[in-house]
Amino acid sequence: MAFCNKCGAPLDEGVKFCKTCGTPVGGAQPSERAAQPQAAAPAQPKKNFITDTPDHTAAFTADEIAKGKGLSILSYIWFLVLIPAFAGRDSRYVRFHVKQGLVLSMATSAYLYVQKILLDLLRLILWNFIVFKILYVFIAVCLWIVFTAFIALMVLGIIYAAKGKAKELPIIGLCFPRKKDEQ
């Protein structure tokens, strides 16, 4: 009796393909006992770049997290980042969130500044023609949709801080160098 090399199923005489897995039989070899079927490797879940970011929560004590949770939440609310920056400078947990909140606040401010200049220039150039007014409105809506990504990062940071986690924000977390033992 012959068995399939891939799945170990018994093969009938003269078949060209395994009826279980469809593997060509050319490589099938006779065997006295059935080979154990190989279990398929579990499918690896796809990486989600938004939620699968490095988690540094283990580097902080539970007491440090509990004491710094409130200030850490404030770190992600745009200009309020200055409050925890000064009030929580003794807490490593608060400083972790302040660094991310500060980068997020600066990036948001820069984006809004560039967006304002771009929309003002487009209004000057395009506003005199009705067709271009429609183009201007379309561009303005697209720019505000991009702005929602900053709001989403802000909300994600607040959620992490409220849950007592020290996870890096997507894209923002790339701004901080990692130590060799963390890579």
Secondary structure, DSSP 8 states (H G I E B T S, - for coil): -EE-TTT--EE-TT-SB-TTT--BGGG-EE-SS---------------TTT---B-GGGS-HHHHHHHHHHHHHTTSGGGGHHHHHHTTT-HHHHHHHHHHHHHHHHHHHHHHHHHHHHHHHHHHHTTSHHHHHHHHHHHHHHHHHHHHHHHHHHHHHHHHHTT--B--TTGGGGS---GGG-
